[in-house]
Amino acid sequence: METILQDGQCSIFGFVVIINIDNVLRFMIAKKVGNIHPIITVIGVVIGIPLFGILGLVFGPLLLSYFFLLIKIYETSSKASERLERIKTIHEHGEL
């Protein structure tokens, strides 16, 4: 009976340690590799799980990161368009 109890305690301890290490490492790896802020990951998981079920653990943060990337691309594109328009107007006024 004691060995079963000790095995159960060891399993619970191992389970808790592995889950905590996984949570910490996931945030660190996402920050270093994908330059994703940990809050985006947490919000993505919170939103993704109700929408996609267990796959929301992956798809939630991924889709949220893609959304922010899309916003950055749009901002960069609009800034480039504004610069191009300024260059055209300066060029047109310079020739007159």
Salt bridges, closest charged atoms under 4 A:
ASP22 OD2 - ARG26 NH2 2.93
GLU95 OE2 - HIS91 NE2 2.89
